[in-house]
Amino acid sequence: MKNILVPVGSSKNAKSHLQYAIDFAKAFGAKVYVVQIYNVYTKAGTMIKIDYILERESQAFLEEHVASIDKKGVEVVTKVFKGKLVDTLELACKALKIDLIVLEPRTNSIKEEVYLGKTSGKIVKQTQIPALIVPEGYVYKPVVSVLMALKSAIIKKEGALIPLVNIKSQFKSIVNLLLVKTPNHKEGDFKVNEELSEMVTNINHEDAVTTFQGVLEHYRTYNPDLLCVVRRKRGFFSKLWEDNTILKKDFHSTTIPVLVLRGLK
């Protein structure tokens, strides 16, 4: 893991979140890109060009933000981009060869009941970039135990497991695999290939309506430091992704980081 990207909003948690990302990056010897994306919506005939002003203010904000953090020897680069959030973020990640995005759950949301706000929700839902969602105020610690939850262990995309492989390798983590048999279960879904099998310490099975419900049944049993799930159109967050906001009452794992891998198929 060489390059980590941290989108910055205006939440009160922004400093502790960036500190976590820097501490996490230090463990891997990775570079951290701290970015802010802005867009300009102007009425026809507007004479004042505000692009330069917004870019300048965003850059100054990022530099001040980074200066307030203990960088611990980690290389930190600030970048400001203009454009639509998801499209611009994907282009930036491709250009910067980003391995992982470290996200705040709520970013600009001020509602206490919200777990995943609209900005973070869009990034997790609409991109294929691996993301680590870090709870508000969470202090970095090594990942000793991982709970990975899947309804299908079929892996077709090369490199889909790389973020998890890197984490397990760096921290010597124990990976517990939970295979959840849902109503649309197909023969062969639970066939674990060699790559995944070599990573896993224990495999357990659960019958549930969704992967999400299966995790709720086993979460406290495993007491993991990290929950790992897979992004699918109708996957782990399907019940919750009817819009981009996820409420805390609907997502009970709000106390540990959640690693969201891109689709495996």
C-alpha positions as CSV (number, residue, x, y, z in Angstrom):
1,M,0.0,0.0,0.0
2,K,1.8,3.1,-1.3
3,N,-0.7,5.9,-1.8
4,I,-3.6,6.8,0.5
5,L,-6.1,9.5,-0.3
6,V,-8.1,11.5,2.4
7,P,-11.0,13.7,1.2
8,V,-11.4,16.6,3.6
9,G,-14.8,18.2,4.4
10,S,-15.6,20.7,7.2
11,S,-16.6,18.3,10.0
12,K,-15.4,18.8,13.6
13,N,-13.8,15.3,13.3
14,A,-11.5,16.3,10.4
15,K,-8.3,16.6,12.4
16,S,-8.7,13.4,14.3
17,H,-9.6,11.7,11.1
18,L,-6.5,12.9,9.3
19,Q,-4.4,11.9,12.2
20,Y,-5.7,8.4,12.0
21,A,-5.0,8.3,8.3
22,I,-1.4,9.5,8.9
23,D,-0.8,6.9,11.6
24,F,-2.3,4.2,9.4
25,A,-0.1,5.3,6.5
26,K,3.0,5.3,8.7
27,A,2.6,1.6,9.4
28,F,2.8,1.0,5.6
29,G,5.4,3.6,4.7
30,A,2.7,5.1,2.4
31,K,2.2,8.7,1.1
32,V,-0.9,10.6,2.1
33,Y,-2.8,12.8,-0.4
34,V,-5.1,15.2,1.4
35,V,-7.7,16.5,-1.1
36,Q,-10.6,18.8,-1.4
37,I,-13.0,18.9,-4.4
38,Y,-15.0,21.9,-5.2
39,N,-17.5,22.8,-7.9
40,V,-18.8,26.1,-9.2
41,Y,-22.5,26.7,-10.0
42,T,-22.9,30.2,-11.5
43,K,-25.9,31.9,-13.1
44,A,-25.7,32.9,-16.8
45,G,-24.2,36.3,-17.2
46,T,-22.2,36.3,-13.9
47,M,-19.2,38.6,-14.4
48,I,-17.2,37.6,-11.3
49,K,-15.0,34.5,-11.8
50,I,-14.7,32.7,-8.5
51,D,-12.8,29.7,-9.6
52,Y,-9.4,31.2,-8.6
53,I,-10.8,32.4,-5.3
54,L,-12.2,29.0,-4.3
55,E,-9.1,27.1,-5.4
56,R,-6.9,29.5,-3.4
57,E,-9.0,29.3,-0.3
58,S,-9.3,25.5,-0.5
59,Q,-5.5,25.2,-0.9
60,A,-4.9,27.5,2.1
61,F,-7.4,25.6,4.2
62,L,-5.7,22.3,3.4
63,E,-2.3,23.5,4.2
64,E,-3.4,25.0,7.5
65,H,-5.3,21.7,8.2
66,V,-2.2,19.6,7.6
67,A,0.0,21.9,9.6
68,S,-2.1,21.2,12.7
69,I,-1.4,17.5,12.5
70,D,1.6,15.5,13.7
71,K,2.8,14.0,10.4
72,K,5.2,11.6,12.1
73,G,7.6,11.6,9.1
74,V,4.8,10.7,6.7
75,E,4.9,12.5,3.3
76,V,1.7,14.5,3.0
77,V,0.6,16.2,-0.2
78,T,-2.3,18.6,-0.5
79,K,-4.4,18.8,-3.7
80,V,-7.4,20.8,-4.8
81,F,-9.6,19.6,-7.7
82,K,-12.6,21.2,-9.4
83,G,-15.4,19.1,-10.7
84,K,-18.2,16.7,-9.8
85,L,-17.4,14.7,-6.7
86,V,-17.4,11.1,-7.9
87,D,-16.0,11.7,-11.4
88,T,-13.3,14.0,-10.2
89,L,-12.4,11.6,-7.3
90,E,-12.1,8.6,-9.6
91,L,-9.8,10.6,-12.1
92,A,-7.7,11.8,-9.2
93,C,-7.3,8.3,-7.8
94,K,-6.3,7.0,-11.1
95,A,-3.8,9.8,-11.7
96,L,-2.3,9.5,-8.2
97,K,-2.3,5.7,-8.3
98,I,-4.4,5.6,-5.1
99,D,-4.6,2.2,-3.3
100,L,-7.1,3.2,-0.6
101,I,-9.4,6.1,0.3
102,V,-9.7,6.8,4.1
103,L,-13.2,8.3,4.7
104,E,-15.0,10.0,7.5
105,P,-18.4,8.5,7.9
106,R,-20.4,11.8,8.0
107,T,-18.1,14.5,6.6
108,N,-20.4,17.5,6.3
109,S,-23.4,16.0,8.0
110,I,-24.3,17.6,11.4
111,K,-27.1,15.2,12.2
112,E,-26.0,13.0,15.2
113,E,-28.2,10.1,14.0
114,V,-26.3,9.8,10.6
115,Y,-23.6,7.2,10.2
116,L,-22.7,7.6,6.6
117,G,-23.5,11.0,5.2
118,K,-24.3,11.9,1.6
119,T,-20.7,12.8,0.6
120,S,-19.2,9.6,2.0
121,G,-22.2,7.6,0.9
122,K,-21.7,8.7,-2.7
123,I,-18.0,7.8,-2.6
124,V,-18.7,4.3,-1.2
125,K,-21.7,3.6,-3.3
126,Q,-20.8,5.1,-6.7
127,T,-17.0,4.4,-7.0
128,Q,-15.0,1.2,-7.3
129,I,-12.1,2.5,-5.2
130,P,-11.3,0.5,-2.0
131,A,-12.4,2.6,1.0
132,L,-11.7,2.5,4.7
133,I,-14.5,4.1,6.7
134,V,-13.1,5.3,10.1
135,P,-15.5,6.1,13.0
136,E,-15.6,9.6,14.4
137,G,-12.8,10.1,17.0
138,Y,-11.4,6.6,16.4
139,V,-7.7,6.4,17.5
140,Y,-5.3,4.3,15.4
141,K,-4.3,0.9,16.6
142,P,-3.0,-2.2,14.8
143,V,-5.6,-4.4,13.2
144,V,-5.3,-7.7,15.1
145,S,-8.6,-9.3,14.1
146,V,-10.7,-8.9,10.9
147,L,-14.2,-10.1,10.2
148,M,-14.8,-10.5,6.5
149,A,-18.5,-11.1,5.5
150,L,-19.5,-12.5,2.1
151,K,-22.5,-14.0,0.5
152,S,-20.4,-15.3,-2.4
153,A,-16.7,-16.2,-2.2
154,I,-16.3,-16.3,-6.0
155,I,-13.5,-14.0,-7.0
156,K,-13.0,-13.1,-10.7
157,K,-11.4,-9.6,-10.5
158,E,-7.7,-9.7,-10.2
159,G,-6.3,-7.7,-7.3
160,A,-9.7,-7.3,-5.6
161,L,-8.3,-8.5,-2.2
162,I,-5.1,-6.5,-2.3
163,P,-6.1,-4.0,0.5
164,L,-7.0,-6.8,2.8
165,V,-3.9,-8.8,1.9
166,N,-1.8,-5.7,2.7
167,I,-3.5,-5.2,6.1
168,K,-3.1,-8.9,7.0
169,S,0.5,-8.9,6.0
170,Q,1.4,-5.7,7.8
171,F,-0.4,-6.5,11.1
172,K,-0.2,-10.3,11.0
173,S,-4.0,-10.1,11.4
174,I,-6.3,-13.0,12.1
175,V,-9.0,-13.1,9.4
176,N,-12.3,-14.7,10.2
177,L,-14.5,-15.4,7.2
178,L,-18.3,-15.3,7.6
179,L,-20.2,-16.8,4.6
180,V,-23.8,-15.8,4.7
181,K,-26.4,-17.9,2.9
182,T,-29.1,-15.6,1.6
183,P,-32.3,-16.6,-0.3
184,N,-30.6,-16.0,-3.7
185,H,-27.7,-18.3,-2.8
186,K,-26.3,-20.2,-5.8
187,E,-24.3,-23.5,-5.9
188,G,-20.6,-22.7,-5.8
189,D,-21.0,-19.4,-3.9
190,F,-19.2,-20.8,-0.9
191,K,-16.3,-22.3,-2.8
192,V,-13.3,-20.5,-1.3
193,N,-10.4,-20.2,-3.7
194,E,-6.7,-20.7,-2.8
195,E,-5.9,-17.0,-2.5
196,L,-8.7,-16.3,0.0
197,S,-8.2,-19.7,1.8
198,E,-4.6,-18.9,2.5
199,M,-5.6,-15.6,4.2
200,V,-8.4,-17.0,6.4
201,T,-8.0,-18.5,9.9
202,N,-11.6,-19.6,10.5
203,I,-14.6,-20.0,8.3
204,N,-18.2,-19.9,9.6
205,H,-21.6,-20.0,8.0
206,E,-24.8,-18.2,8.7
207,D,-28.3,-18.3,7.1
208,A,-29.8,-14.8,6.9
209,V,-31.9,-12.6,4.6
210,T,-28.9,-10.4,3.9
211,T,-25.2,-10.3,4.5
212,F,-25.9,-7.3,6.7
213,Q,-28.2,-9.4,9.0
214,G,-25.6,-12.2,9.1
215,V,-23.0,-9.8,10.4
216,L,-25.4,-8.5,13.1
217,E,-25.8,-12.1,14.3
218,H,-22.0,-12.7,14.6
219,Y,-20.4,-9.3,15.1
220,R,-20.2,-9.4,18.9
221,T,-18.9,-13.0,18.8
222,Y,-15.9,-12.1,16.8
223,N,-15.3,-8.6,18.4
224,P,-13.1,-7.6,15.4
225,D,-10.8,-4.6,15.0
226,L,-11.9,-4.3,11.4
227,L,-15.0,-5.3,9.4
228,C,-14.4,-6.1,5.8
229,V,-17.2,-6.2,3.2
230,V,-17.5,-6.1,-0.5
231,R,-19.1,-3.4,-2.6
232,R,-21.9,-4.8,-4.8
233,K,-24.9,-3.3,-6.5
234,R,-27.1,-5.4,-4.2
235,G,-24.5,-6.4,-1.6
236,F,-23.8,-5.6,2.0
237,F,-25.3,-2.1,2.1
238,S,-28.1,-2.9,-0.4
239,K,-30.8,-2.4,2.2
240,L,-29.2,0.8,3.3
241,W,-28.3,2.2,-0.1
242,E,-31.7,3.3,-1.3
243,D,-30.2,6.7,-0.8
244,N,-26.7,7.8,0.0
245,T,-27.3,8.5,3.7
246,I,-27.0,5.6,6.2
247,L,-28.4,6.1,9.7
248,K,-26.7,4.8,12.8
249,K,-29.9,2.9,13.9
250,D,-29.6,0.9,10.6
251,F,-25.9,0.2,10.9
252,H,-24.7,-1.1,14.2
253,S,-21.0,-1.4,13.5
254,T,-20.2,2.3,14.2
255,T,-17.4,1.7,16.6
256,I,-14.7,0.1,14.4
257,P,-13.3,0.8,10.9
258,V,-15.1,-0.8,7.9
259,L,-13.0,-1.8,4.9
260,V,-15.1,-1.8,1.7
261,L,-13.5,-3.7,-1.2
262,R,-14.4,-3.2,-4.8
263,G,-16.6,-5.9,-6.3
264,L,-15.0,-9.4,-6.5
265,K,-16.7,-10.4,-9.8
